[in-house]
Structure formats: structure tokens, C-alpha cells
Amino acid sequence: MRVSCPAGWCVVVVSMVSMFGLWGMANADDEQTPRRWQPLITEGLPTARHEAAFVECGGRFYLLGGRRLNPVDIFDPETNTWTQGAKPPIEIHHFQPVVWEHRIWLAGAMTGRYPHETPIDRILIYDPRTDEWSWGSDIPTDRRRGGAGAVIHDGGLYLVCGIRNGHWDGWVNWLDRFDLATKQWQQLPDAPRVRDHFQAAVVDGKLYAAGGRKTSGISKEVFSLTIPEVDVFDISTGTWSTLPEEGNLPTPRAGCFAMSLEGKLLIAGGESSTQKQAYSEIESFDPESMQWETMSTFSVGRHGTGIVYWDGALYTCAGSGGRGGGPELNTTETLRLKK
């Protein structure tokens, strides 16, 4: 086996391969054991941060936002190299990024300090081609919130649920659509329940709201009110439904990250009052069989970041390794799905 690596790193890489197997394939023969992600040795490191976002655009991965005013960290998966980009105009955290026309759009984000963070009043846009930030359209005053799920589908940016008053109160079950061509907002039917600190995903034309919680600092229940139910919005019919009880998220948690992958819904990482460590589980839901499974686990649990699929592999980085604000991580992990 040939291992290609920068000078001085080969001993470490060979050691990792011998310990874990190449690209996380050590458990490939044991179908009952979830595959474990592997630490990725990189040139340079991203800024340690949490309540941030991680997204792919144009073959590069972008780590944005988080507590404090952080630069954009940019990862090249061809060279396993991290570099830095521009800082945003303000502190941004608790948001799910979406990509449209080669730019990264941020809606439903918060700014400010715990526990009364405030929603950002406009869409914020980062252009990787120029390494520049710009302000987009206003978000209607009476629909502003943070910690919301955001997805792109058929020319629209969908913003679902969230919280209006940081970690204190003001939970909403709203669903709004922003037409990316006309720049107009449209209010859609409310979700069956409130939730915040989660991410949404679209699978086969349906928007899934899974994970999250009702963050209630006002009642001293910041972490405990996690939501197991999965709510589904059929975009074509404009109607909501809730999966039957057997379709509940097996590991209820917030601060988790979502994505659609090969017709399945993935929910990864997160935090809750049940354990001090962040969750390492990546659970996969198959809408056809209506079954959940634990498809893999991070080597280090984390919340408050994101997950990326690129060229047959999954990636994550940064986030918090424990419930709440720390320890903040600057590590990168990967799981090879296809040879």
C-alpha cells in the first residue's frame, strides 16, 4: 500500500492506518458495528469554534461563524490544507448555511452573547470566489429568529422554526420561503411543533425537521427539552405531517447537523442534558422502510458545526466536544463511503 503524505508526516499516517484501517474500513466486515470516522491529518488547522457552520461550495469546504468574530476557514480536500478567508461584518452563530449560485447564504442566524442573543435582521452572503461578505434582503421584522433550519429547494430558501430570544424564550414553529429570483418572502403553514438548535434537510421533495429542542432558559431547561418527533413538510402539497412514533429520532439531541444523502436523512452529532459529552452518533433514516439506523460514529463527539459530503466521503470539523460551550475543537474527521 502506498501512502502519499507531506514530508515528516508519513510515520503518523502509517500508524493511523495500521491502527484503524484505511479510511475507516476497519469495521467493514462487521455489519452490526457502526463504522467509526477517522481523524484527518491536515496542513494547517481551522479556528477552534462552535455554534458555527460547515458547508461545501465549488469543491472547497467552508467553516463559517461561531462565537466571537472568526475568519472563514477554507479546506481543500485535494491537498488536505486549511487556509483563512475574510471575517464577517458581525459575529454570527446558530445558523444553517445554504449554497445558491456559487455563494453561501446565511439566514436565521443569531448574534450577541448568551443567553439573550438576537436574530440577525438580514440575510448575510459570503462569496468564496472573491472572499467577500455582503448583506442581502431584509428578513421581515415579525419573522426574525435564530437557531432555525434552512434549505434550498426549487429556487426557494426555506426557513423553518427557530427561537426569537437566544437561549431564553420565543420559540416558533414558522415556515417561510424566500424566492431567490424575486427576493420576496412568503409565509407557509406552521410546523406541528416548535424547535430550535437543529438543521433541516430535503429528501425526495420533502422537508424534514428532526432533532433540536425547546431551549428554555426562562425555566432553567436549556438542554433538557429535546424533541424526538420528526415533522415532514411535503413541498408539492404544502402540508405538514409527523412521522409515527416508531419514526422518532432514536437519539433525541439538539445542536445536531442534518443532510440528505442518497435518498436518506442523516442526523449527526449534538448535545442534550443526558450526557456531558457531545454525541458522536450519525443516525440515518430511510423514508422507504421508515427505519432508523446508526450508520457511523465520530471519533470525537461534537455539536454546533456541520457535515459535508464530497467525492465519496463525509467530512466534519470544529464544534464543541461537550455540552454547552466547550471544549472547542479544531480537528477534522472523515469517513470514506466509496472506494
C-alpha positions in Angstrom: 0.0 0.0 0.0 1.3 3.5 -0.9 0.5 6.3 1.4 1.1 9.8 0.0 1.8 12.4 2.6 3.8 15.6 3.3 7.4 15.1 4.4 7.6 14.3 8.1 4.1 13.0 8.5 4.3 9.5 7.0 5.1 7.8 10.3 2.0 9.2 11.8 -0.2 8.3 8.8 1.1 4.7 8.6 0.5 4.4 12.4 -3.1 5.5 11.9 -3.7 3.2 9.0 -2.3 0.2 10.9 -4.5 1.1 13.9 -7.8 1.9 12.3 -7.6 0.6 8.7 -7.6 2.7 5.6 -10.4 5.4 5.5 -12.4 3.9 8.3 -12.8 0.5 6.8 -11.7 -1.4 9.9 -15.3 -2.4 10.7 -16.4 -3.1 7.1 -16.7 -6.8 7.7 -18.9 -6.3 10.8 -22.3 -5.1 9.6 -23.6 -4.8 13.1 -20.9 -2.3 14.2 -21.3 1.3 13.1 -18.3 2.5 11.2 -16.1 4.9 13.0 -14.8 8.1 11.5 -11.1 8.8 11.3 -9.1 11.8 12.3 -7.6 13.5 9.2 -4.1 14.9 9.4 -4.2 18.3 7.7 -1.8 21.1 6.7 -2.9 23.9 9.0 -5.8 23.9 11.3 -9.2 25.6 11.4 -10.1 28.1 14.1 -11.5 26.3 17.1 -15.1 27.3 17.3 -18.7 26.1 17.9 -22.2 27.2 17.0 -20.7 27.5 13.6 -21.4 26.1 10.1 -19.6 23.8 7.7 -20.6 23.6 4.0 -19.2 22.7 0.6 -19.1 25.2 -2.3 -17.3 24.7 -5.6 -15.2 21.8 -4.3 -13.9 23.6 -1.2 -15.3 23.4 2.3 -16.1 26.5 4.3 -16.2 26.8 8.1 -18.1 30.0 9.0 -19.3 31.9 12.0 -19.3 30.7 15.6 -19.0 32.5 18.9 -16.7 35.6 18.6 -15.7 37.2 15.3 -14.0 34.4 13.4 -12.5 34.4 9.9 -13.8 31.9 7.3 -11.6 28.8 7.3 -11.3 27.1 3.9 -10.4 23.4 3.4 -9.1 22.0 0.1 -9.9 18.2 0.1 -7.4 17.6 -2.7 -4.5 18.7 -0.6 -6.0 18.4 2.9 -5.0 22.0 3.5 -6.7 24.7 5.6 -6.4 28.4 4.8 -8.2 31.5 6.0 -10.6 33.9 4.4 -12.3 37.2 5.5 -14.1 37.8 8.7 -17.9 38.6 8.5 -19.1 42.1 9.3 -20.6 41.0 12.6 -20.5 38.0 14.9 -22.7 35.2 13.6 -23.7 31.9 15.1 -26.5 29.4 15.4 -27.4 29.1 11.7 -27.6 26.5 8.8 -25.8 27.7 5.6 -27.2 27.1 2.1 -25.5 27.4 -1.2 -27.0 29.2 -4.2 -25.3 30.3 -7.4 -21.8 29.7 -6.0 -22.4 31.8 -2.9 -23.1 30.8 0.7 -26.3 32.3 2.2 -26.9 32.7 5.9 -30.5 33.2 7.1 -32.0 32.6 10.6 -28.7 33.4 12.4 -28.1 34.9 15.8 -25.6 37.5 17.0 -24.6 38.6 20.5 -23.9 36.9 23.8 -25.6 34.2 25.8 -28.4 33.9 26.9 -30.2 36.7 25.1 -28.7 36.5 21.6 -30.7 38.4 19.0 -31.7 37.3 15.4 -29.9 39.0 12.5 -32.3 41.2 10.6 -31.0 40.4 7.1 -29.6 37.6 5.0 -25.8 37.6 5.0 -24.0 36.3 1.9 -20.4 35.1 1.5 -18.8 34.8 -2.0 -15.9 32.3 -2.0 -14.8 33.5 -5.4 -13.9 37.0 -4.1 -13.6 36.2 -0.4 -16.2 39.0 0.3 -19.2 39.3 2.6 -22.3 41.3 1.6 -25.7 41.9 3.0 -28.8 40.5 1.3 -32.5 41.1 1.7 -34.2 42.0 5.0 -36.0 39.4 6.9 -39.5 40.6 7.9 -39.4 42.1 11.3 -42.1 39.8 12.7 -40.5 36.6 11.3 -36.9 37.1 12.6 -35.3 34.2 14.6 -32.1 32.3 15.1 -31.3 28.6 15.5 -33.5 27.8 12.6 -33.3 25.2 9.9 -32.6 26.4 6.3 -32.7 24.5 3.0 -32.7 25.4 -0.7 -35.3 23.7 -3.0 -36.5 24.7 -6.4 -35.4 28.3 -6.3 -36.5 28.9 -2.8 -34.8 29.3 0.6 -37.0 27.7 3.2 -36.5 28.8 6.8 -38.2 26.6 9.5 -38.8 27.0 13.2 -36.2 28.7 15.5 -36.1 30.9 18.5 -36.5 34.7 18.9 -34.7 35.4 22.2 -31.4 33.5 22.2 -31.5 30.7 24.8 -34.3 32.2 26.8 -37.7 32.0 25.1 -39.6 32.9 22.0 -39.8 29.5 20.3 -41.6 29.5 16.9 -42.9 26.9 14.5 -42.9 29.2 11.5 -42.1 28.1 7.9 -41.1 30.9 5.4 -40.0 30.7 1.8 -37.7 33.3 0.3 -37.9 33.4 -3.5 -34.3 33.7 -4.7 -35.3 35.2 -8.0 -37.9 37.8 -6.9 -36.5 38.4 -3.4 -40.0 38.1 -1.9 -40.9 36.3 1.3 -43.9 34.0 1.7 -45.4 32.6 4.9 -46.2 28.9 4.7 -48.1 26.7 7.1 -46.7 26.4 10.6 -44.9 23.2 11.6 -46.7 20.9 14.0 -44.3 21.9 16.9 -41.7 24.5 17.8 -38.0 23.5 17.8 -34.6 25.3 17.7 -30.9 24.4 17.6 -31.3 22.0 14.7 -30.8 21.7 11.0 -33.3 20.7 8.3 -32.9 18.7 5.1 -34.9 17.9 1.9 -35.2 14.3 0.9 -37.3 13.4 -2.2 -39.2 16.7 -2.2 -40.0 16.7 1.5 -38.5 19.0 4.1 -37.5 17.1 7.3 -37.3 18.9 10.7 -35.6 16.4 13.0 -33.7 16.9 16.2 -33.5 20.2 18.2 -35.2 21.3 21.4 -37.3 23.9 23.0 -34.4 26.0 24.6 -35.9 27.4 27.7 -33.5 29.5 29.8 -36.5 31.2 31.3 -37.5 27.9 33.0 -33.9 26.7 33.5 -34.3 24.0 30.9 -31.7 24.9 28.3 -30.7 21.4 27.3 -33.4 19.0 28.5 -36.4 19.7 26.3 -35.2 17.8 23.3 -37.7 16.8 20.6 -37.9 13.2 19.4 -40.7 13.7 16.9 -39.8 14.2 13.2 -42.0 16.7 11.3 -42.2 16.5 7.5 -43.4 19.2 5.1 -44.4 18.0 1.6 -43.4 20.9 -0.6 -45.6 19.9 -3.5 -48.8 19.8 -1.5 -47.9 22.4 1.1 -48.8 20.2 4.0 -47.2 19.0 7.2 -47.2 15.6 8.8 -45.4 13.9 11.7 -43.8 10.5 11.4 -45.4 7.8 13.5 -43.8 7.2 16.9 -41.6 4.4 15.5 -40.1 7.1 13.3 -38.9 9.2 16.2 -35.3 10.2 16.2 -33.6 7.4 18.2 -31.2 9.7 20.0 -33.0 13.0 20.8 -30.5 15.9 20.7 -30.0 19.5 19.7 -27.1 21.3 18.1 -27.1 18.4 15.6 -26.5 18.7 11.9 -28.5 17.3 9.0 -28.1 16.4 5.4 -29.7 14.4 2.6 -27.5 11.6 1.3 -28.6 9.1 -1.4 -32.3 9.3 -0.5 -31.8 9.1 3.2 -31.8 11.7 6.0 -28.7 11.9 8.2 -28.7 13.5 11.7 -25.2 13.8 13.2 -23.7 14.9 16.5 -25.5 17.1 19.0 -25.9 17.7 22.7 -28.5 17.1 25.5 -29.0 17.0 29.2 -28.5 13.3 29.2 -24.7 13.3 28.9 -21.9 15.8 29.3 -20.0 14.7 26.2 -21.3 15.8 22.7 -22.9 13.0 20.7 -20.9 11.0 18.2 -23.8 9.2 16.5 -24.7 9.7 12.9 -28.2 8.2 12.5 -29.7 7.6 9.1 -33.4 7.5 8.3 -34.8 5.6 5.2 -38.1 7.1 4.1 -39.0 3.9 2.2 -38.5 1.4 5.1 -39.3 4.1 7.7 -36.4 2.8 9.7 -33.5 4.5 11.5 -30.0 3.0 11.9 -26.7 4.2 13.4 -24.7 4.3 10.3 -21.4 5.6 11.8 -19.9 7.4 14.8 -17.4 10.3 15.0 -14.1 9.6 16.7 -14.8 12.6 18.8 -18.4 13.7 19.5 -19.3 17.3 18.6 -22.1 19.7 18.3 -22.5 23.2 16.7 -20.9 22.6 13.4 -21.8 20.7 10.2 -21.2 17.8 7.9 -20.2 17.7 4.2 -20.3 15.0 1.5 -17.7 15.2 -1.2 -16.3 12.6 -3.7 -17.4 9.5 -1.8 -16.6 10.7 1.7 -18.1 12.6 4.6 -16.3 15.3 6.5 -16.7 17.3 9.7 -14.6 19.7 11.7 -14.6 22.0 14.7 -17.6 22.3 17.0 -17.8 21.7 20.8 -16.8 18.4 22.3 -19.1 18.7 25.3 -22.5 20.0 26.2 -22.5 23.8 26.1 -19.6 25.9 25.0 -16.6 23.6 25.3 -14.1 22.3 24.7 -14.0 24.0 21.3 -12.4 21.7 18.7 -10.1 22.4 15.8 -9.9 18.8 14.5 -11.1 17.4 11.1 -12.6 13.9 10.6 -13.6 11.9 7.6 -15.4 8.7 6.7 -14.8 7.1 3.3 -18.1 5.7 1.9 -17.0 4.7 -1.5 -13.6 3.3 -2.7 
